[in-house]
Amino acid sequence: MSYFETWGGVSPSSAVRSLPTVWAQAVSKGEVGPVLALYAPNAVLVPTFSRTILRGAPELSQYFREFLARPGLRCRIDNELVQDISPTCQVTSGDYTFSQRLRGKGRKVIRARFTYVLARDNKGAWKIATHHSSALPKV
């Protein structure tokens, strides 16, 4: 399920709309390069599975090498809300589900929520400038 809100007369971009799905597919393939390619060089990541706030390609690369090594890691986007801020900026928030294989115990499922701040780079490509992710609270 998706919901789009436009600010200032800016129409939603289908390229940005699919970026969380592209990210989830790249994570599910377990390859660091395609995941990192979605981020701006100076991107900030507040990850679900670390207490450290990360900035820039070297820190993100180290995090994703460890994170993507989880056996059978999968991610799917459950829903998203896209806010068009300007022709060069969008904020996308929603929920996703991570799962990973556990030795002899089936799969572990972790539901989380995300917010991406997306910005166009100097070539016009959308990149993740900021990514915040946190496990859904137990209520």
PyMOL commands that set and color helices and strands:
alter all, ss='L'
color gray80, all
select helices_A, chain A and resi 14-17+19-29+32-36+56-67
alter helices_A, ss='H'
color red, helices_A
select strands_A, chain A and resi 2-6+39-46+54-55+74-86+89-102+106-120+126-135
alter strands_A, ss='S'
color yellow, strands_A
deselect
rebuild
show_as cartoon
